[in-house]
Each structure stands twice: as C-alpha cells, then as structure tokens.
Amino acid sequence: MKKTLGIFGLLVFVILFTATQSDAFLGGENLTNLIRRTALFGILSVGVAFVIITGGIDLSIGSVVCLIGCGLPLCLEVRYPAEFQYDVTQVNAAQASITVPGRTPGIRKGSAIRLHKGENNSTGIYEVTAFKAGNKTVLTVTPAPKADSTKGQVVLVHPLTDAKANQFASKSANPASRDLLKFSDADGVLRGESKVVTAADGSVEVKELPNEARWFSINRRSPRMSVPLALGLVVVVSLCLGLAHGLLVSQLRLQPFVVTLCGLLLYRGITRGLVGSDTVGLGDEYEALRQIVTFRVFSLTHAELLWAIGGGLFATSAGWLGYTTLRKGWEKAKPQALVPGVGAAFGLATLIGGIFVQNHQPTLPVPMEGDIQQVEVPSRVTSINLEAQSDGSWSVLEKMTLEESNRPTPIDVPVAKIQKMGAYTAVRILVTGQPPEKIYIQSVAFIFLAVVLVAAIFLNQTIYGRYLLALGNNEQAAKFSGINTSRMIVLAYVICTMLAGLGGMLFILDVNSAQASDFGNFYELWAIAAAVLGGCSLRGGTGSILGIVIGVALMRVLENMIIQVDWISDHIRYAVVGAVILAGVIADEVFKRQAAKRAAAKQAEE
C-alpha cells in the first residue's frame, strides 16, 4: 500500500505541475477527454494485470484491439441493394419492349421503371403497359425506348408529390427509416440520394431532398449482421484468442513472451488481410450503439469535481479506518492507519480546494506603463470590473459587459488616463462573470468502474484470485498445494483478451474510424506500463487493482502533459513509456531486496 500511496502522490504532483504549465490542461473539454481515455486504457491495463500477476506477459493486446476494433465494423457493415432492380438483355425500340431474364417481382402492369446503363446514364422513365412472364419477362412500355440495346438495368421507381422542405408524399412505396432513396428528375436523370429519417402514413422525410426530384427508387438498408450477433461474435473471438494463449503456455510450456509476440504479428496480419489499407468505421449508421461510450451521463464544474473526489476519498478512507479500528482495536489497526489517514487528509484538502475554486474570482494585473495597455481577458468571460488601487484599497472605475466567446478577448486599458484621475498605484481587471466550464462524465467511465469493481472483488475476495496470486509467487508450491496451475494460467489469459476485446469494441465506438496499419499500435505497452507502475511485479505474485487505476491515470496524465506543455516535445511520448516501465522494474527490484533483507533480519532475531 505504501507503493500505491507513493504513485498517488506522484500523480497529484504531475497534475499540479501540468496545470501550472498549461492553461488548457484544466479546461473542461481536455478533462472530459482525459477521463474518457483513462477509462478506455484502464480496461486494457486491468486485463493485462491478471497475466502479469501470474508471472506472464501479453504483448498481443494492441493487435487484439486492432482485430476486434476493425472486425466489428466489418460485421456491422451496411449495404444498400436496390429494390426491384433487374438486368436487361434486350431493349427493342421498334416494339417498345424491354426483355429481362427471369421473373420481375415488384414490377407489374402500371408500374414506372427507370432504364439506365449505369447510375448516371439514364435513358428515361417508362410506364409498363403490359408484360409477359416466363423464363424471361418481356415488358411493354410507353413511351418507346429511343434506341435498341443489349445491356442495362431497369429499376422500379415511385412518383413523389407534395414536396416541401425535406418531406414529400408517396402512395405507391413504403420506405423504412434509414433506407436510401435515389432521386431522379422527370427525364430519369439521377439528381441525388438521401437517407430516410421517418416514414409513416404515406409521408416520407429525408435528410435532403433535391429540387428537381420527381421520382425515387428504394435501396433497402441491409446490415451484414444484427448488432447482438456481431457483438457476440467478437466476444467469442476474444475469448478464443485468450484460450489459445493459455493452452500454448500451460500445455506446451511455451514462453508467454514468444506466444503473445506471435499473436501480436498474427492478429494484425489477419486484420490487414481482411481490411487492407481501407479505413473502417461505423459512420452514422450506429449512433445509438456509439452512445455506449460517448453518452454524457452528467456534467460537473471544476468545484463539483473536486467535491466529488474529495468527498468520496474522505468518506472511503475515514470509513475504512473506522471499520478497521472497531473490528481490530486501535493498537492492531495503528500499523495500517497510514494509507487511510493520508487518504482522508487529502480528501479533506480537496474539499477545501473545491470551496476555493467555487468562490475564486480571477484578477488580471495591468502594467502601469505607457498610454494604453492591452490585456487579454480569458475566454467565456461575460463581465469584468476595471479597478484601481489607492492607499491599499481597490475602487471600481468601470463595469464592463462582454460577449461570451471561446477565445480570449483583448481589452484596451487607458493607463495614462487613469493615472491622471488620481493617485493610483496599481490597476487590475477583476473577472466578475464567467460561466463555469462543464466536465462531462461519459458512460465509458462507468463501464471502467464496473470492470474495476468486479476485478477487485475477484482478485481479493475469491479463491480463484488467491490462486492467481499464489501461482505468481511460486508455481511449483502452488501446484504442490493442489492448485490446478494450468487452469489458472488459461483463466488469466482469457480474462486478458476478453478485456482487450472489450477495449477494442469501445475504442472503435469512440473514434469511429480505424486503419489496420496503426489502430491499437503500442497499446500493449501503455497497458503494461500502467500495470507495472501501479504495483504489478513483472516477477508475478503481486498486484493491486487500486494501484493499476492510479497507474493508468498517471500514464494518461503524463501523455496529456506532453501534448499540452509547449516546451515538451511530442516525439518523446514513447520514451516516457520506456522510462516508466524501467522505473517500475527498478522499483520492484528494490522493494524485493528490501523485503528479503527485512525477512532475513527478522528470522535471525527469532
């Protein structure tokens, strides 16, 4: 726990340091993104922690994320085949007929059809006056086609009436929501396409209706798989990958490094074979599904966020300390009081900080030089006071109302004029009106919280969690004590790839765009670094879910610091990952040696 406390202290230091170096770091949008990205990478880190605890490693996490993240859009790919469209084998202008091989369901006497040779090469709109069905269907049409032909296509079209804005009426068609409609003018020339927003009782609303539209054909929305089937498939694939890793390590006794390194190359190669160089995503087809990640559950101001963190930390730490004291007595609880005591103190300090932030009014000093000084007022400020100091007290010279803007607003301050008005020694601008920025807590944060709670209970409160820890400490001793070590190894790898698969799904729902060449690159390193930094020993046998959460947060803040602080180059982000892993390994080695020395000294005393 002392190591976890140290990592937490480092996290607080990095946050405070970055906040002093970059004004944008504490911005509402940046904190919203930071919380979301912490949750996404945290799921991967919790998964890899189970493997590290057993003394193994999984280098294939990033490629699993790539395979699942690119595979899900392929499973959910939506196509729009034209409804009632048929190939043409002969167009006879003299007989006013069009011959189609086979039957033509949907097209009957009185139907309107569009004859074209390719989408943008139309020959006109025709009414079917008679048809003869059999092995081939002969459609008699009016007016007669202009020329003979042996190729092309006909598609059933419907007239639209009462067109206004993006709505129209249609009695002969029944398009469904999200179907694709292709519009043509009176001569059959294609004028555009648009998706259906709503359709009911003969009234159709589309996203955009071309002005020249007189006819439309329907392209039915046809997803490759249903959402439940696609999600179930990628989950099964994730579990199978973990099962394969576990069996190769436990049954064939292959090194985890080798097995998962092969997985890293294999899964990314498979993904590139499936996707190629294309960019895949869900587009605008599955906005409801994307809400799993992006839905804004609630929002907080900076002060409310500090109150939530401080209150939760104080209540948890104080409650833990009180419970331990009541159960064991103060003398026995005293050695364990450091961590909850520090947590309660930090929680109280955070609560006080929230009160300060709530009541703080920023001031902008104005240099007393020259005739006019230009001062940039921060973004979103709606009102300010121009104040001057005389005899140690501040007086208001002017109250100003500003138009709220997302950019700083320059204000000209007539310093020379103010100095002539009285014996003023200083001038400042006091911000009196600034709507607080909102920090949005999105649904993925609660998914991460659920994963953390389940993982913590599993690892600390179930016999299987203790088996995993025992396996990491000494595999032979665990085997002699009756633990099925092979089964535990398989379990660890299954949990790891299951959470990596979950992470892959959530990542693609978040970014909605991926390429097999780089999606998920180095994610395994970020996950391993966070787990090691959070207290997981690469030797196995130790690990804390709380420490992993703090480690993930620290890694995300470090990366964000590199992006936000101007004088730190963005090119060193991977150097930071390497340094963190090295620091974690060195710290683990130092702790191991110190623990061994203490154990030897205690044994010598006895």
C-alpha positions as CSV (number, residue, x, y, z in Angstrom):
1,M,0.0,0.0,0.0
2,K,2.9,2.3,0.6
3,K,4.0,1.9,-3.0
4,T,0.4,2.7,-4.1
5,L,0.4,5.8,-1.9
6,G,3.7,6.9,-3.5
7,I,2.3,6.5,-7.0
8,F,-0.8,8.5,-6.0
9,G,1.5,11.3,-4.7
10,L,3.3,11.3,-8.0
11,L,0.0,11.5,-9.8
12,V,-1.0,14.6,-7.8
13,F,2.4,16.2,-8.4
14,V,2.2,15.7,-12.2
15,I,-1.4,17.1,-12.3
16,L,-0.4,20.2,-10.3
17,F,2.8,20.7,-12.4
18,T,0.9,20.4,-15.7
19,A,-1.8,22.8,-14.5
20,T,0.9,25.4,-13.8
21,Q,2.4,25.0,-17.2
22,S,-0.7,24.9,-19.4
23,D,-4.0,26.7,-19.0
24,A,-5.7,24.3,-21.4
25,F,-4.9,21.3,-19.1
26,L,-7.8,22.1,-16.7
27,G,-10.2,23.0,-19.5
28,G,-13.5,21.2,-19.5
29,E,-13.0,19.6,-22.9
30,N,-9.5,18.4,-22.1
31,L,-10.6,16.9,-18.7
32,T,-13.6,15.2,-20.4
33,N,-11.3,13.6,-22.9
34,L,-8.7,12.7,-20.3
35,I,-11.3,10.9,-18.2
36,R,-12.7,9.0,-21.2
37,R,-9.2,7.9,-22.4
38,T,-8.2,6.9,-18.9
39,A,-11.3,4.6,-18.8
40,L,-10.6,3.1,-22.2
41,F,-6.9,2.3,-21.5
42,G,-7.7,1.3,-17.9
43,I,-9.8,-1.6,-19.2
44,L,-6.7,-2.9,-21.1
45,S,-4.5,-2.5,-18.1
46,V,-6.8,-4.4,-15.7
47,G,-6.8,-7.2,-18.2
48,V,-3.1,-7.5,-18.6
49,A,-2.6,-7.2,-14.9
50,F,-4.1,-10.7,-14.4
51,V,-1.5,-12.2,-16.7
52,I,1.4,-10.2,-15.1
53,I,0.2,-11.4,-11.7
54,T,0.7,-15.0,-12.8
55,G,4.3,-14.1,-13.9
56,G,3.4,-14.0,-17.6
57,I,3.1,-11.2,-20.2
58,D,0.8,-10.4,-23.1
59,L,2.2,-8.4,-26.0
60,S,-0.7,-9.1,-28.2
61,I,-3.2,-6.7,-26.6
62,G,-2.8,-3.9,-29.2
63,S,-3.3,-6.4,-32.0
64,V,-6.4,-7.8,-30.3
65,V,-7.7,-4.3,-30.1
66,C,-7.0,-3.9,-33.8
67,L,-8.6,-7.2,-34.8
68,I,-11.8,-6.6,-32.7
69,G,-11.9,-2.8,-33.4
70,C,-11.7,-3.3,-37.2
71,G,-13.7,-6.5,-37.2
72,L,-16.8,-5.1,-35.6
73,P,-17.4,-2.5,-38.4
74,L,-17.0,-5.3,-40.9
75,C,-19.6,-7.4,-39.1
76,L,-21.9,-4.4,-38.9
77,E,-21.3,-3.2,-42.5
78,V,-24.4,-1.8,-44.0
79,R,-25.2,-2.2,-47.7
80,Y,-28.0,-0.7,-49.8
81,P,-29.0,-3.1,-52.6
82,A,-31.6,-1.6,-55.0
83,E,-35.1,-2.9,-54.5
84,F,-36.7,-4.5,-57.6
85,Q,-33.7,-3.8,-59.9
86,Y,-33.1,-6.3,-62.8
87,D,-30.5,-6.7,-65.6
88,V,-31.7,-6.1,-69.1
89,T,-30.8,-8.5,-72.0
90,Q,-32.6,-6.6,-74.8
91,V,-34.2,-3.2,-75.5
92,N,-36.3,-3.2,-78.7
93,A,-37.3,0.4,-79.7
94,A,-39.5,-0.7,-82.6
95,Q,-41.6,-3.0,-80.4
96,A,-41.4,-0.7,-77.3
97,S,-40.3,-3.6,-75.2
98,I,-37.6,-4.4,-72.6
99,T,-36.6,-8.0,-72.0
100,V,-35.4,-9.2,-68.6
101,P,-34.1,-12.7,-67.8
102,G,-36.4,-14.5,-65.3
103,R,-39.3,-13.0,-63.5
104,T,-39.6,-9.4,-62.2
105,P,-41.3,-9.4,-58.7
106,G,-42.4,-5.9,-57.8
107,I,-42.9,-4.8,-61.4
108,R,-46.3,-5.2,-62.9
109,K,-48.7,-3.5,-65.3
110,G,-48.9,0.2,-64.5
111,S,-45.5,0.3,-62.7
112,A,-43.0,3.0,-63.5
113,I,-39.4,1.9,-64.3
114,R,-36.2,3.7,-64.9
115,L,-33.9,2.3,-67.6
116,H,-30.3,3.1,-67.2
117,K,-26.8,1.9,-68.3
118,G,-25.0,2.7,-65.0
119,E,-26.3,5.0,-62.3
120,N,-25.6,8.3,-64.1
121,N,-26.5,7.1,-67.7
122,S,-30.3,7.1,-67.8
123,T,-32.4,6.7,-70.9
124,G,-35.7,7.7,-69.3
125,I,-38.7,6.9,-67.2
126,Y,-41.2,4.4,-68.7
127,E,-44.6,3.1,-67.8
128,V,-45.2,-0.7,-68.1
129,T,-48.4,-1.2,-70.2
130,A,-48.1,-5.0,-70.4
131,F,-45.7,-7.8,-69.6
132,K,-45.3,-11.4,-70.4
133,A,-43.6,-13.6,-67.8
134,G,-41.8,-16.9,-68.2
135,N,-38.2,-17.9,-68.4
136,K,-37.8,-14.3,-69.5
137,T,-40.0,-11.4,-68.9
138,V,-40.9,-9.0,-71.7
139,L,-42.1,-5.6,-70.6
140,T,-44.1,-3.5,-73.0
141,V,-43.5,0.2,-72.1
142,T,-44.6,3.7,-73.1
143,P,-43.1,5.8,-74.4
144,A,-41.0,3.6,-76.6
145,P,-37.2,3.5,-75.9
146,K,-35.1,5.7,-78.1
147,A,-32.7,3.1,-79.2
148,D,-32.0,-0.7,-79.2
149,S,-29.6,-2.1,-76.7
150,T,-28.5,-5.4,-75.3
151,K,-27.4,-4.2,-71.8
152,G,-28.5,-2.0,-69.0
153,Q,-30.8,-2.3,-65.9
154,V,-34.3,-1.4,-65.0
155,V,-35.4,-0.4,-61.5
156,L,-38.8,0.3,-60.1
157,V,-39.4,4.0,-59.3
158,H,-42.2,5.8,-57.5
159,P,-43.6,9.2,-58.0
160,L,-43.3,11.8,-55.2
161,T,-45.9,14.5,-54.6
162,D,-46.5,17.5,-52.3
163,A,-42.7,18.0,-51.9
164,K,-41.8,20.7,-49.4
165,A,-38.6,21.2,-47.5
166,N,-37.3,17.7,-46.9
167,Q,-40.7,16.0,-46.9
168,F,-42.9,14.5,-49.7
169,A,-45.8,12.2,-50.1
170,S,-45.8,8.8,-51.7
171,K,-48.7,6.4,-52.0
172,S,-47.0,3.6,-54.0
173,A,-44.0,3.0,-51.8
174,N,-43.2,2.1,-48.2
175,P,-39.6,3.0,-47.4
176,A,-38.4,2.4,-43.9
177,S,-36.3,4.6,-41.6
178,R,-32.7,4.7,-42.7
179,D,-33.4,3.3,-46.2
180,L,-31.5,5.0,-49.0
181,L,-33.6,6.8,-51.7
182,K,-32.2,7.7,-55.1
183,F,-34.0,10.6,-56.7
184,S,-34.3,11.3,-60.4
185,D,-35.9,14.1,-62.4
186,A,-38.8,13.8,-64.9
187,D,-36.3,12.5,-67.6
188,G,-34.9,9.9,-65.3
189,V,-31.6,11.7,-64.7
190,L,-30.2,10.9,-61.3
191,R,-30.2,14.1,-59.1
192,G,-29.0,12.8,-55.8
193,E,-29.6,10.4,-52.9
194,S,-30.6,10.7,-49.3
195,K,-31.5,8.5,-46.3
196,V,-35.0,8.3,-44.8
197,V,-35.4,10.0,-41.5
198,T,-39.0,9.0,-40.9
199,A,-41.7,7.3,-43.0
200,A,-45.3,6.9,-41.9
201,D,-48.8,7.1,-43.4
202,G,-47.6,7.9,-46.9
203,S,-45.4,10.8,-45.7
204,V,-41.6,10.5,-46.0
205,E,-39.0,12.7,-44.5
206,V,-35.4,12.6,-45.8
207,K,-32.2,14.3,-44.8
208,E,-32.0,16.3,-48.1
209,L,-34.4,16.4,-51.0
210,P,-33.1,17.6,-54.4
211,N,-35.2,20.4,-56.0
212,E,-35.5,18.5,-59.3
213,A,-36.7,15.3,-57.8
214,R,-39.8,13.8,-59.4
215,W,-39.2,10.0,-59.0
216,F,-37.3,7.9,-56.5
217,S,-36.1,4.3,-56.2
218,I,-35.6,2.5,-52.9
219,N,-32.3,0.9,-51.8
220,R,-33.1,-1.1,-48.7
221,R,-30.8,-0.9,-45.7
222,S,-29.2,-4.4,-45.3
223,P,-26.7,-4.8,-42.4
224,R,-24.4,-7.8,-42.7
225,M,-25.2,-8.9,-39.1
226,S,-27.5,-7.8,-36.4
227,V,-25.9,-5.9,-33.5
228,P,-26.3,-8.6,-30.9
229,L,-24.9,-11.2,-33.3
230,A,-21.9,-9.0,-34.2
231,L,-21.1,-8.2,-30.5
232,G,-21.5,-11.8,-29.5
233,L,-19.1,-12.9,-32.3
234,V,-16.3,-10.5,-31.4
235,V,-16.7,-11.5,-27.7
236,V,-16.3,-15.2,-28.7
237,V,-13.3,-14.4,-30.8
238,S,-11.7,-12.6,-27.9
239,L,-12.3,-15.5,-25.6
240,C,-10.9,-18.0,-28.1
241,L,-7.7,-16.0,-28.5
242,G,-7.1,-16.0,-24.8
243,L,-7.9,-19.7,-24.6
244,A,-5.3,-20.3,-27.3
245,H,-2.7,-18.3,-25.5
246,G,-3.4,-20.0,-22.2
247,L,-3.2,-23.5,-23.7
248,L,0.0,-22.8,-25.5
249,V,1.6,-21.5,-22.4
250,S,0.3,-24.1,-19.9
251,Q,0.2,-27.2,-22.0
252,L,3.0,-26.8,-24.5
253,R,5.1,-24.9,-21.9
254,L,5.9,-22.2,-24.4
255,Q,7.2,-18.9,-23.1
256,P,4.4,-16.2,-22.8
257,F,6.7,-13.7,-24.5
258,V,7.0,-15.8,-27.6
259,V,3.3,-16.8,-27.7
260,T,2.0,-13.3,-27.4
261,L,4.6,-11.8,-29.7
262,C,3.5,-14.2,-32.4
263,G,-0.1,-13.2,-31.6
264,L,0.9,-9.5,-32.0
265,L,2.1,-10.2,-35.5
266,L,-0.5,-12.8,-36.4
267,Y,-3.7,-10.8,-35.4
268,R,-2.5,-7.6,-37.0
269,G,-1.6,-9.5,-40.2
270,I,-5.1,-11.1,-40.2
271,T,-6.7,-7.7,-39.8
272,R,-4.7,-6.2,-42.6
273,G,-5.7,-9.1,-44.8
274,L,-9.3,-8.5,-44.0
275,V,-9.3,-4.7,-44.2
276,G,-6.3,-3.9,-46.4
277,S,-5.5,-0.2,-46.5
278,D,-9.1,0.9,-46.1
279,T,-10.4,3.0,-43.3
280,V,-13.3,1.2,-41.5
281,G,-15.8,2.7,-39.1
282,L,-19.5,2.7,-38.2
283,G,-20.2,6.0,-40.0
284,D,-23.6,7.5,-38.9
285,E,-25.4,4.1,-39.0
286,Y,-25.0,3.2,-35.4
287,E,-25.2,6.4,-33.4
288,A,-27.3,4.7,-30.7
289,L,-24.6,2.0,-30.3
290,R,-21.9,4.6,-30.0
291,Q,-23.7,6.1,-27.0
292,I,-22.3,3.1,-25.0
293,V,-19.1,5.1,-24.9
294,T,-20.0,8.7,-25.7
295,F,-23.2,9.2,-23.8
296,R,-22.8,12.1,-21.3
297,V,-24.3,10.8,-18.1
298,F,-23.9,14.0,-16.2
299,S,-21.6,17.1,-16.0
300,L,-19.6,18.7,-13.2
301,T,-18.0,22.0,-12.7
302,H,-14.4,22.1,-11.5
303,A,-15.6,22.8,-8.0
304,E,-18.1,20.0,-8.1
305,L,-15.5,17.6,-9.4
306,L,-13.2,18.5,-6.5
307,W,-16.0,18.0,-4.1
308,A,-16.9,14.6,-5.6
309,I,-13.3,13.4,-5.5
310,G,-12.6,14.8,-2.0
311,G,-15.9,13.7,-0.5
312,G,-15.5,10.2,-1.9
313,L,-11.9,9.9,-0.8
314,F,-12.5,11.2,2.7
315,A,-15.6,9.1,3.3
316,T,-13.9,5.9,2.0
317,S,-10.6,6.5,3.9
318,A,-12.3,7.5,7.1
319,G,-14.8,4.7,6.9
320,W,-12.1,2.1,6.2
321,L,-10.0,3.4,9.2
322,G,-13.1,3.5,11.5
323,Y,-14.2,0.0,10.5
324,T,-10.7,-1.5,11.0
325,T,-10.3,0.2,14.3
326,L,-13.7,-1.1,15.6
327,R,-13.0,-4.6,14.4
328,K,-9.4,-4.9,15.5
329,G,-8.9,-2.2,18.0
330,W,-6.6,0.8,17.7
331,E,-3.4,-1.0,18.6
332,K,-3.8,-3.5,15.8
333,A,-5.2,-1.1,13.4
334,K,-2.4,1.5,14.0
335,P,0.2,0.0,11.7
336,Q,-2.3,0.1,8.8
337,A,-3.6,3.6,9.5
338,L,-1.0,5.5,7.3
339,V,-2.7,5.0,4.0
340,P,-6.3,5.7,5.1
341,G,-5.1,8.6,7.2
342,V,-3.3,10.2,4.3
343,G,-6.3,9.5,2.0
344,A,-8.7,11.2,4.5
345,A,-6.4,14.2,4.8
346,F,-6.0,14.5,1.0
347,G,-9.8,14.2,0.6
348,L,-10.4,17.0,3.2
349,A,-7.8,19.2,1.4
350,T,-9.6,18.5,-1.9
351,L,-12.9,19.5,-0.4
352,I,-11.4,22.8,0.8
353,G,-9.9,23.3,-2.7
354,G,-13.3,22.9,-4.2
355,I,-14.7,25.7,-2.0
356,F,-11.8,27.9,-3.0
357,V,-12.4,27.3,-6.7
358,Q,-16.1,28.0,-6.3
359,N,-15.5,31.4,-4.7
360,H,-12.4,32.4,-6.6
361,Q,-12.5,35.5,-8.8
362,P,-9.5,35.7,-11.2
363,T,-7.7,39.0,-11.4
364,L,-5.6,40.3,-14.3
365,P,-2.8,42.8,-13.4
366,V,-2.3,45.7,-15.8
367,P,1.2,47.2,-16.1
368,M,1.3,50.9,-15.2
369,E,3.4,51.8,-18.3
370,G,2.7,53.8,-21.4
371,D,-0.6,55.3,-22.5
372,I,-2.6,52.2,-23.3
373,Q,-2.1,48.6,-22.2
374,Q,-3.9,45.7,-24.0
375,V,-4.9,42.9,-21.7
376,E,-6.4,39.6,-22.9
377,V,-9.4,38.6,-20.9
378,P,-9.8,34.7,-20.7
379,S,-12.4,33.0,-22.8
380,R,-16.1,32.8,-21.8
381,V,-15.9,35.8,-19.5
382,T,-19.1,37.8,-19.6
383,S,-18.4,40.7,-17.2
384,I,-15.4,42.4,-15.7
385,N,-14.6,45.3,-13.4
386,L,-11.7,47.7,-14.1
387,E,-10.3,48.6,-10.7
388,A,-7.5,50.9,-9.4
389,Q,-5.7,50.8,-6.1
390,S,-5.1,53.8,-3.9
391,D,-4.0,53.7,-0.2
392,G,-4.2,50.0,-0.2
393,S,-7.8,49.7,-1.2
394,W,-9.4,48.9,-4.6
395,S,-12.1,51.0,-6.2
396,V,-14.2,50.2,-9.2
397,L,-13.6,52.6,-12.2
398,E,-15.8,50.9,-14.7
399,K,-18.0,47.8,-15.0
400,M,-18.0,46.2,-18.4
401,T,-20.2,43.5,-20.0
402,L,-18.6,41.3,-22.6
403,E,-20.0,39.0,-25.2
404,E,-19.2,35.4,-24.3
405,S,-16.5,34.0,-26.6
406,N,-14.5,30.8,-26.9
407,R,-11.4,32.9,-27.4
408,P,-9.6,35.4,-25.2
409,T,-11.0,39.0,-25.6
410,P,-8.4,41.9,-25.9
411,I,-9.3,44.9,-23.7
412,D,-7.5,48.3,-24.1
413,V,-6.9,49.9,-20.7
414,P,-6.1,53.6,-20.7
415,V,-3.3,53.6,-18.1
416,A,-2.2,57.2,-18.6
417,K,-5.7,58.5,-18.3
418,I,-6.3,56.5,-15.1
419,Q,-3.1,57.9,-13.6
420,K,-4.3,61.4,-14.2
421,M,-7.6,60.6,-12.4
422,G,-6.0,60.1,-9.0
423,A,-3.1,58.8,-7.1
424,Y,-3.5,55.2,-8.1
425,T,-0.6,52.8,-7.6
426,A,-1.9,49.8,-9.4
427,V,-4.6,48.8,-11.9
428,R,-6.3,45.4,-12.4
429,I,-9.1,43.7,-14.2
430,L,-11.4,41.7,-11.9
431,V,-13.4,38.9,-13.5
432,T,-16.9,39.1,-12.1
433,G,-18.8,36.9,-14.5
434,Q,-17.6,33.6,-16.1
435,P,-19.9,30.6,-16.6
436,P,-18.1,27.6,-15.2
437,E,-16.8,25.1,-17.7
438,K,-18.5,21.7,-17.8
439,I,-16.6,18.4,-17.4
440,Y,-18.7,15.6,-18.8
441,I,-18.6,12.2,-17.3
442,Q,-19.3,9.8,-20.1
443,S,-20.8,6.3,-19.9
444,V,-17.4,4.5,-20.6
445,A,-16.2,5.8,-17.2
446,F,-18.9,3.7,-15.6
447,I,-18.0,0.7,-17.7
448,F,-14.5,1.0,-16.4
449,L,-15.7,1.4,-12.9
450,A,-17.7,-1.8,-13.2
451,V,-14.7,-3.6,-14.6
452,V,-12.5,-2.3,-11.7
453,L,-15.0,-3.4,-9.0
454,V,-15.5,-6.9,-10.5
455,A,-11.7,-7.3,-10.9
456,A,-11.0,-6.1,-7.4
457,I,-13.6,-8.5,-5.9
458,F,-12.4,-11.4,-8.0
459,L,-8.8,-10.9,-7.2
460,N,-9.1,-10.1,-3.4
461,Q,-12.3,-11.9,-2.3
462,T,-12.5,-15.1,-4.3
463,I,-10.4,-18.3,-4.1
464,Y,-9.5,-18.1,-7.7
465,G,-8.0,-14.6,-7.2
466,R,-5.8,-16.0,-4.4
467,Y,-4.9,-18.9,-6.7
468,L,-3.6,-16.5,-9.3
469,L,-1.5,-14.7,-6.7
470,A,-0.1,-17.9,-5.3
471,L,0.7,-19.1,-8.9
472,G,2.7,-15.9,-9.5
473,N,4.6,-16.2,-6.2
474,N,5.7,-19.8,-6.7
475,E,4.2,-22.0,-9.4
476,Q,5.7,-25.2,-8.0
477,A,4.5,-24.5,-4.5
478,A,1.0,-23.7,-5.8
479,K,1.0,-27.0,-7.8
480,F,2.0,-29.0,-4.7
481,S,-0.7,-27.3,-2.7
482,G,-3.4,-28.7,-5.0
483,I,-3.9,-25.7,-7.3
484,N,-4.6,-26.6,-10.9
485,T,-2.0,-24.1,-12.3
486,S,-2.7,-24.9,-15.9
487,R,-6.3,-23.9,-15.5
488,M,-5.3,-20.7,-13.7
489,I,-2.9,-19.7,-16.5
490,V,-5.7,-20.3,-19.1
491,L,-8.1,-18.2,-16.9
492,A,-5.6,-15.3,-16.7
493,Y,-5.1,-15.2,-20.5
494,V,-8.8,-15.5,-21.2
495,I,-9.6,-12.6,-18.8
496,C,-6.8,-10.5,-20.5
497,T,-8.0,-11.0,-24.1
498,M,-11.7,-10.7,-23.1
499,L,-11.0,-7.2,-21.7
500,A,-8.7,-6.4,-24.7
501,G,-11.7,-7.3,-26.9
502,L,-14.0,-5.2,-24.8
503,G,-11.5,-2.4,-25.1
504,G,-11.3,-2.8,-28.9
505,M,-15.1,-2.5,-29.2
506,L,-15.2,0.6,-27.0
507,F,-12.2,2.2,-28.8
508,I,-13.9,1.8,-32.3
509,L,-17.2,3.1,-30.9
510,D,-15.3,6.1,-29.5
511,V,-13.2,7.1,-32.5
512,N,-15.5,5.6,-35.2
513,S,-12.5,5.3,-37.6
514,A,-9.7,2.8,-37.8
515,Q,-7.0,1.5,-40.1
516,A,-5.4,-1.9,-39.7
517,S,-1.9,-0.5,-40.1
518,D,-1.9,1.6,-36.9
519,F,-5.1,1.1,-34.8
520,G,-4.0,-0.2,-31.4
521,N,-0.3,0.3,-32.0
522,F,1.7,0.2,-28.8
523,Y,-1.5,-0.1,-26.7
524,E,0.1,-3.2,-25.1
525,L,3.0,-1.0,-23.9
526,W,0.7,1.6,-22.4
527,A,-1.3,-1.1,-20.6
528,I,1.8,-2.9,-19.3
529,A,3.5,0.3,-18.2
530,A,0.3,1.3,-16.2
531,A,0.1,-2.1,-14.6
532,V,3.8,-2.1,-13.6
533,L,3.6,1.5,-12.4
534,G,0.5,0.6,-10.4
535,G,2.3,-2.1,-8.4
536,C,2.2,-5.3,-10.5
537,S,5.6,-7.0,-10.4
538,L,6.8,-8.5,-13.6
539,R,8.1,-11.4,-11.5
540,G,4.4,-12.2,-10.6
541,G,2.7,-12.7,-7.3
542,T,1.8,-9.1,-6.5
543,G,-0.7,-6.6,-7.9
544,S,-3.4,-4.2,-6.7
545,I,-6.4,-3.1,-8.8
546,L,-6.4,0.3,-7.0
547,G,-2.7,0.7,-7.9
548,I,-3.5,-0.1,-11.5
549,V,-6.2,2.5,-11.6
550,I,-3.8,5.1,-10.3
551,G,-1.1,3.9,-12.7
552,V,-3.4,4.2,-15.7
553,A,-4.4,7.8,-14.6
554,L,-0.7,8.7,-14.2
555,M,0.2,7.4,-17.7
556,R,-2.7,9.3,-19.3
557,V,-1.8,12.5,-17.4
558,L,1.8,12.1,-18.5
559,E,0.8,11.7,-22.1
560,N,-1.5,14.7,-21.8
561,M,1.3,16.7,-20.2
562,I,3.5,16.0,-23.2
563,I,0.7,17.3,-25.5
564,Q,-0.3,20.3,-23.5
565,V,3.0,21.7,-22.4
566,D,4.7,23.6,-25.2
567,W,8.3,23.2,-24.2
568,I,8.0,19.3,-24.1
569,S,8.3,17.7,-27.5
570,D,5.5,15.4,-28.6
571,H,8.1,13.0,-30.0
572,I,9.2,11.7,-26.6
573,R,5.9,10.1,-25.6
574,Y,7.3,6.6,-26.2
575,A,10.4,7.5,-24.3
576,V,8.2,8.2,-21.4
577,V,6.6,4.8,-21.7
578,G,10.0,3.1,-21.7
579,A,11.2,5.2,-18.8
580,V,8.1,4.3,-16.8
581,I,8.5,0.6,-17.4
582,L,12.2,0.8,-16.4
583,A,11.4,2.8,-13.3
584,G,8.7,0.3,-12.3
585,V,11.1,-2.7,-12.8
586,I,13.9,-1.0,-10.8
587,A,11.4,0.0,-8.0
588,D,10.1,-3.6,-7.9
589,E,13.6,-5.0,-7.6
590,V,14.5,-2.5,-4.8
591,F,11.3,-3.4,-2.9
592,K,12.0,-7.1,-3.4
593,R,15.5,-6.8,-2.0
594,Q,14.4,-4.7,0.9
595,A,11.7,-7.2,1.8
596,A,14.2,-10.0,1.6
597,K,16.6,-8.2,3.9
598,R,13.8,-7.5,6.4
599,A,12.7,-11.1,6.3
600,A,16.2,-12.4,6.9
601,A,16.8,-9.9,9.8
602,K,13.5,-11.0,11.4
603,Q,14.4,-14.7,11.0
604,A,17.9,-14.0,12.5
605,E,16.3,-12.3,15.6
606,E,14.0,-15.3,16.1
